Amino acid sequence: MTFRALAFRNITSNWHRYSAYFLSCTFSVMIFFLYVSYMYHPQLVKIQGQLGEIGQGIIVTCSVLIFGISFFFVLYSSSGFISSRQKEVGLFSLFGMSKWQLRLMFVYENLFIAIASIAVGIGTGTILLKLFLMSMSYYMILESPLPFYFPIHAAIFTTIAYMALFGLITLWTLRKVGRKELVQLIRSEKGNDQKLRFSWLLGILSIVSLVYSYYLAWHTYGEQLGSRMVPIFVLAIAGTYFLYTQFSVLIVRVLKLNRSWYYNGTNLLNISRAAHRVKENARVLFTISILVAVVLTSSASVYALDRSMYQFSRASHSFAFSMLEVHDKPFLLTIDQVKTVAEQYKHQITAVESLKMIDAESSSIYGYLGSVSLIRQSDLNRLQATLGIQTLEPLEEDVYWIDQRVTELFQGGRRNNPETIEIKLKEVDESFKFNIKQKIDTTLIPTRYAGGDVLALPDRQWEQIYNQSSPKLISKVMMVDWTNWEQSYWLVKELERLADAPNSYYMTSRITDNYEVQQTSSLGFFIGIFISLMFFVASGSIIYFKMFNDLQEDKSYYQSLIRIGLSVQEIKRVVNVQVGIIFFLPCIIGSLHTMFAMKTLSNLMNVDAMSYGFTIVLIFIALQTLYFLASRRAYLRVILQGIAR
């Protein structure tokens, strides 16, 4: 038998060991190929201007980052794969195979896996390319989706890059193969059967560290972040490590106190075996927990930023599109022109509102002279009715204060809530004093036109002030709403072209005001999803390799249980618990870290980041469950070979 045939037979006959390594490599190739295909797209040059420097930089940086992550990801997968085969290497050496021959066999194996994973990765990427380009076009708000093409240059570049990567991995593998002595290789899979030892002090310290780090994270605000960030990280990391090395044993000691439960059914096997597995794999589980926490926190933060920017753009403009008319500058477009263009772009007008405003000054809100806009209460109620907001009681003397600054993402402290307000018109000596009936935290008029604060006066007082005001202080705002405003960027661009607006002051919209920020945050979120998936596959592969590294020892253990009378169904239940703990314990710990990090982010930003973090955590748990079911099935199939009759 040639070494090529031996390498190929090793792969096919031990596929349960090779599958995770192969799929990890294939997934990495597919992700990199998709992004390179986007970068090589022939129409990308035509739309470079739409992306802006930030968007273009994100795409390039992402491709470099993915390749860097791929290198360490494949390297770690290869390391775990080699470690799981130490006994096999020892047996080959025992049968007379030299170190040079062992290395040659690994060269062939890596070559087969490299070629297969590159081919399957590029093939799968090509199948998914159309969906990927459509998604990228959607998140970048392009006028039309990027068309499908066969990315021959991207395939060549990906092949060269990953063949080089696998070459480096192979060189590193050759350094590891054959370095251990034969006895060490043969005994590499022997488990540690020593009695579990632990420290009560460190076990209690792990919980105290985690609880205190969570307390600090829950009560950290903007001015405290600098002084608390390092203690939170240190306490969380130390608490997580001691949780696996010490607290897991402490749990067993506590559960043993309830003898009727501990010795019932397979509880003894589940608990004692799980404690051994957790402590023996403490470093791996600790690493995965921190990795999960970092990935989930990053993903949830990007998701929270993306959703926050959406909410910010929605809250900053109560209507999709607005125009301003001043005494010397009428509306740039008529409402009929707006409706015609909207229909051309498949949008339907749903609301049209207009109102007049008076520009005034007041020092009662800020403590210094500031600008306020005066509107009629009847106009306020009409706007609120159109927006589906409950209307307010008309007042005879008092005013409503609409605080439009609540839409800021970062708020620099609480503002005073005065009971009265004195306003003064420019170019008029007379001032007016009103009682504030109620403060309303919302944005009804674009802040570009309304300054930031709006006072809704009784219609009679407003008319009195209006008659005394200079025409320069009076303006009119027309606000239009239409369907599917998120995808109306090109509609607004056509309106701007048609109006030939001298600047954006006289015409504004939700989509253009936040276009670049939304595009960047959405693109970052979309890219973050793929990077998070890579880390997810990496963490799952680490657990998978660790499971199969202890496979022979575990198989002997379960054979012993069969001999003392356990049924196959009971063995399956024990396996479910053992494998489930290894898979889900790091997931739960990492998810807890993420939720408290999201609480800190909620304190720093004017958003509910915890709900976004909870969404990301649920998605991760669902994916981890699928990974667990697939791994458990493969693990059980090998464990029960020769046992079940």
N, C-alpha and C positions, 0 to 999 in steps of 0.2 A: 504493500500500500504506500503510495506517495504521500508526501507531507500535504500537498494540496487536497488529496482525497481525505486524509485524516482530519484536516481542518474543517473541510466541508461536512464530514460526518459528525464531528463534534458539535457543529452548529445545529444540524438537523435533528440529532438524537437527544440533545439537551436544550431544546428550544425554550423550555420554561425559564432557563437561566439567561438565554440570549435575548428573549423577546423584549424585556424592559429596556435593555441597552440599545437594541435595534430601534425600537419605537421612539426612545428619547432622541437618538441621533436623527431619525427621520423627521420628527416634529421640529427639531431645531433647523434642519435644512429647509423645510417647507416655509417656516416663518421668514427666514432670511431671504429666500427666493421671492416671496410675495413682495417684500419691501424693495428689493433690488429691481423687480419687474416694474414696480411703480416708478422708480427713479429713472429707468431706461425707457419709459413710455414716450413714444414719439410726439405726443401732443402736450407733454409736460412743459416744454419750452414756451408754448403759446400762453400758458396760464401761470407762469412764474410770477408775474406781476400781481396776480390775485392773492397769492399766498403771503406776500410780504416777507421781509427778511427773517422774522421770527419763525414763521411757518416753514420756510425752506430750511432753516437751521435745524428745526425739530426733526424733519424727515432725514436729513443727512446724519445728524447725531444719533438718531434712533437706529439707523442701519449699522453704524459703527458699534453702538452699544449692544445691539443684538448679536453681532459677531463676537464681541468680547465675552458676553454672557455665554454664548454657545461654546466658546473655547473652554471656559472653566466648568460649564455644565457637562460637556462631553468628557472632560478630564476627570471630573468627580465620578461620573457614571462609569468610566473605564476603571477608575481606582476601585470602586465598589465591586465591579465585575471581576477584576483580577483577584481581589481579596476573597470573593466567594469561591474561587477555584484553586486556592492554595493546596488543598488536599489532593486535588486532581493532578496538579503540577508535581507534588511529592510522589504520587504513584508512577507517573511517567518517568521520573528520575530513578525510582526504585527499579523499574524495568529496563534501565540502561540507557535512557535517552540523555544525551549531553545537553549542556546549557545552550550551546549554539543551535542544536536541533529544536529545543524548546522555543527559543526565540524565533526561529524560522517558522514554526507552527503558528505562533501568535501573529507573525507578520502576515501570513496567509489569511488567518481568521479576520484580522483587522481590515485587510484588503477586501475580502468578501463583504463584510458588513459595511465598509465605506461605500463600495460601489452600489450595493443594494439600497442603502439608506439614502444616498444621493439620488439614485434613479427614482425610488418611490417618493421621496420628498419633493422632487421637481415635478413628477407626474401628478401627485396630489395637489401641489400648489397650482399647477396649470388648470386643473379641474375647478379649483376654488378661485381662480384669478378674477373671473368676471364678477363674482360676488364681492370680492375684496375691492376692486376698482369702483364698483357702484357704492360701496360703503364709504370709501375714501372721498368720493365725489360728493356724497351727501354731507359728510362732516365738514368738508371744505367749502360747502355752499357753492359748488360750481354750477354754471348755467346749464350744462348738460353733462351726463355721466361720461367718464372716460371710456372709450370703446375697447372691446377685447382685442388683443393681438397676441401673436405667438412670440414670447420673449426669448428669442434665441440668444441675444447678447447676455441677458440676465442668467439664462441657463448655463452658458459658458463661464461667466464670472463666478456663479455659485459653485459650479463643479471645481474650478481651479482653487477657489478659496477653501472649500471644504476638503479637497484632497490634500492641500497643504496643512490644514488643521489636523486631519487624521494622520498625516505623516508625522507631525510633531507629537501627537498622542502616542503613536507607535514607538517613536524613539523613547518617550518617557516609559512606556510599558516595558520595553526591552531592558531598561535599567532595573526595573523591579523584579522581572522574572529571573529566577535562579539565584537571587541574592541570599535567600534564607537557607539554612542547613536542612538536610533531608528530614531529620527528626522533628524540627520545627514545623515543616510543611505537613507531615503526617498527622501531627497533633494540633494543627491549626484550628480545627473545628471542634475540639474538645471543650465542652462548656465548663463554666466555673461553678462547681457544686458546693463551694464553701458556704458556711452559714452567713446569712445576711447580717452585716454589721451597720450600725448607724449611731448617730449622736442625737440625743434628745434636744440638746441645745441648738444644733444646726437644723433639726427638723422643725422646731418651733420658730427659729429665726427665719426660715424660708417663708412661712405664712406671714409673720410680722412684716418682713420686707415687702412682700407683694401687697399686703393690705395697705401699708403706709404709702407705697408708691402709687397705688390706686387713689388713695385719699388726696395726695398732692395733685395728681392729674385731674381729679374731679373739681378741685378748688383752685386751679391755676388760671389766672387772667393775664391780660396783656402785660401789665407792669411787673408781674411776678415771673414771667416766662424765663428770663435770663438767669435768674437765681435758682429756679427749681428744675430746669431741664436736665442738668447733669445728675442731680440726686435721683430724679425719677428713673432715668436710664440705668444708673448703677444699681439701685434697689431692685428694679424689675429684673435685670439680668441675673443678679446674685440670687434673688428669690426663686427665679425659674430653675437655675442650676441645682440649688439645694432641694427644690421641690422633687426633682427626679432622683437625686442621690440619697436623700435622707427621709423626706416626708412620705415617700411611697412605702418605706419599711415601717414608718410610724403608723400608717393606716392599717397595715397588717396586724401590728401589735394591738391596736385598739379593737379591730374586728374579732380577734381571737378571744377577747373577753366575753363575747356573746357565743358561748360554746354551742348552744342549741342551733343557732343559725350557721355558725362557721363549719360545723361537721354535718350539715344537712346537704344531701345530694353531692353535686360537684362544686359546691362553694369553696371547699378547702383547696381543691385543685386550681380553681380559677384565681383565687386571691393569692395563694402562695406562689404559683407559677408566674402570675402577672407581676408580682413584686420583684421576683428574680429578673424577669425580662426587662422591666423598667429600669432597675438599677444597673444591670449589665449593659444596657444600651443608653445609659443616661446621657452620655455626650452626644450621641446621634440624635436622641429625642430633644435634647436641649437646643442643638443647632437647628433642627427643623422648626421648633417652636419660635425661636427668634426670627428665622427666615420667614415663617408664616406671618408673624406679627409685622415685620417690615414690609412684606409684599402687600398684605391686606391693608395696612395703614396707608401706604403710598397709593394703592388703587382707590381706596375710599376717599382719600384727600383729593385726588384728581377728579373723582366722580363728584364730590361735594363742590369743588370749584366750578366744574362744568355746569352743574345744576344751579349753583348760586348765580353764575353769570346769566343763565337763562331767566331766573327769577328776577334778577336785578334789571335786566333789559325789559322784562314784562312790567315790573313795578315802576320803572322810571318813566314809562309812557303808558298812560291808560288807554290810548288809541294807537293803532299801528302807524299812522301817518298824520303829520300836522303841518300847517302852514300859518305864517304870521302876516298880518296886514297892519302897517303903521300909516301915519297921516300922509307920508310922501311915497309910500311903496305899497301898492295894492297886492292882493293875492297873485302869485305867479301863475297859477292855473285855476281854471274853473272846476267845479265839482263834476260837470259833465265830462271834461277832459280826463279827470282822474278815473271816473267810472269806465270810460272807453278803454283806457290803457289797462286797467285792472282786468277787464273781461278778456282782453287780448292775451293776458298771461294766466288765464284760467282761475282768476280770483273773483269772488263775489263781494260787493260792498254790503256790509251788514249794519253800519251805523254812520251817520254824519251829524256832527254837533258843532256849533259855533257860539262864541261868547265874547263880550267886550271886557277889557281890563283897564284899570287905572293904576298908573305907577305912582307909588307914594313912598314915604320914609317913616321909620319908627325907631325909637331907641328903647322901647319897653321890653322887647324880647331878648335882645342880646346884651343890653347894657351900653351899647354904642349905636350910632346911627346906621341903620340898615334898610335895605329895600324890601318893600312888601307890595303885593299886587292885590287890588280890591276888585271883587266880583259881587254880583247880586246873589242873594240866597235862592232866588227862583232859578237862576242858572245852575247853581250848585245842586239843587234837588233834581233838575232835569238831567244833569250829567250822571248823578248817582242812579237815577232810574234807568238810564240807558245802560249803565255798567252792571246793573243788577244789584246795586247797593241800596240798603234801606234809606229812604229819604228822611229828612230832619224836619222838626217842627219850625215853621216860619216864626221869626222873632220880630218884635216891634222896636226894640232898642239895642239889644245885645248882638254880639257877632260870634261867628264860628271861626276858629283858627285852624287852618289846614297846614299841618307841619309836613312839608314834602321832603325833608331831609332824612326821614327814617329809612329810606331805601339805601343809605350808604352801607357798604359792606363792613367797614371798620368805623366804629363810632368813637369819637374822642371824648367821651364823658357825657353825662346827662345834662340836658338843657333845662333852664328855668321855665316854669309854667306860671306865667304872670296871670293875675286875675283881671287886670285892666290893661289897656293898650291905648297909647296916644299916637295918632298919625298926623303927618304934616305933608301937605302937597308942595312940590317944588314950585317956585315962583309965586307962591301964595303964602301970606303971613299967617292966615288963620289955621288953627290946629283943631283936631277932633278927637274926643276921648270916648272910648267904648269899654263896656264890660265884656270879658270873654266868657261866653256861655259854656263852650265845650271845645276841647282840643281833638282834632281828627288826624290820626297818623296814616296818611296815604298820599299818593301822588295823583292828582287829577289833571294837572296841566303840565306839559313838559317844563322841567326846571330851567331850560334854556330861555324860556319866555316868561316864566313866573318868578324867577329869582330864587325861590326856595321856600318862601312862605306866602300863603294866600289867606286873606281875610274875606269872609263872606258876610257882607253887610245887608241889613234889611233894605228891601228895594227902594223905599222912600229916601233913606239916608244916602244910598248909593246914587240915586238920581240927583240929589242935592249936590253931592260932591262932583258928580260928572259935569254938571252945568258950570261949576267953577273951575274946572280943570282946563289946562291948555291942551290943544289938539296933539301936541307933541307927547303928552303923557298918556294918551289913549291908544290902545291897540286892540286888534281883534284876532282871535285864534280860531281856525277851522280845524277840526279833528275828524279823521276818517278811520274807520275800522273795516277790515276785510278778512276773508277766510284764509287759513293756512299762512299766517303772517311770517312764520319761521322760514319759509321758502320763497319769500317775496323780495329777495335782494335785487334781482334783475328787474322786477317791476319798479322798484324805487329808483334804480339807476336810469330806467327809461323815462320816468317822471322828471328826474333831474336834468336829463338831456333835453327833454321837451320844454322845460321851463327855462333852460339856460340860466340857472340860478347863479348869481355872482358869488355867493358863498352859502354855507350850510345854515346860516342863521335864519333865513326866511323859510326854510323847508327842513323838516327833521322827521326821523322815524326810529322805531325801535331797532330795526335791523342794521341800519347804517351807523347809528351811534355806537353800537357795541360789536360791529362786524368783525374787526380784527381780533378783539379780545375773545369773542365767542369762537371764532375760527381756530385760534390757537389753543384755547382750553379744550374744545371739542376734539381737535386733532390729537392733543396730548392725551386725552382720555381714551380715544380709540387705540392709540399706540400703546398706552399703558395696559390695555386689556391683553394685548398679545404678549407683552413682556411678563405680565402676571401669569399668563397661561404657561409660559416657559418655566417660571419658578415653581408653579404648581406641579408640572410634570417632573421637575427636578426633585422636589421634596418627596413626591410619590415614588420615584425611582429609587431614592435613597432607602426608603422603608422597604421597598420590594427587594432590593439587593440584600438588605440586612436580614430579611425573613429567610431568603433562600441560602444565605451564608450559614445559617444554623439548621438547615433542613435535615441533614443526616442525624444530628443529635435529636432534633424534634421527632423525627420518624421513629427512632429507637425508644424515645419517651412514650409516644402514643402506642407503640407495640406492647410496651410493658403494661400500659393501662388496659389494653385489650386482654392480656393474659390474666390480669387479676379480676376480670369480670365486667368491664365497662362495655356497653354496646356501641355500635357505630354511630347511632344517633346521639348518644352522650358525648362521644368523641367530637362530633361535629359541633355540639354546643360549646364544648371547651375551646375548640379552635376558634369559634366565632368570638368568644370573649377575649382570647389571647391576641388574635389578629386585630380585633376591633380596638382594643386598648392601644396597641402600637400605632394604629392608623389615626384614631380620633383624639387621643390624649394631647398630642402636639397641636392638633387642629383647634381643640377647645381652649387650651392655654393661649395660643397665638391669637385666637379670636377675642378672648377677654382683654388681652393687651390692646388690641385694636379698638375695642369699644371705649376704653378709658382714654385712649389717645384721641378718639373722635370727640369725646366730651371736652377735652382741652381745646380742640379746634373749634367746637361750638362756642366756648367761652371767648375765644379770640376773634371769631367772625360772627357777623349777624346772620347766621344760618343754623339750621338744625342738622349739623353734620352727623349726629348719632344715627338718624334714620337712614342716611346714605351708607354709613358704615355697616348698619345692620343688614341692608340689602346686599352689600358685597360679601359679608360673612355668610349669609344664607346661600348665595350662589356658590361660594367656595365649599361649604359643607355638602351641598348637593353633588358637586363634582367629586369631592373626596369620597362620598358614599359610592358613586359609580366605580371609582378606582378601587375602593375596598372590596366591592362585590366581585370585580374581575380578578383581583389578586387572591382573594379567599378561595375562589373556585379553582384557580390553578394550584394553589397551595394544598387544598384538600385532595385534589386529584393525585398529587404526588405522594402525600402522606398516607392515603388509603390504598395505594398500590401494594398488593400482596397482603393487605390486612382484611379488607372486606371480602367476605365469601358469600 
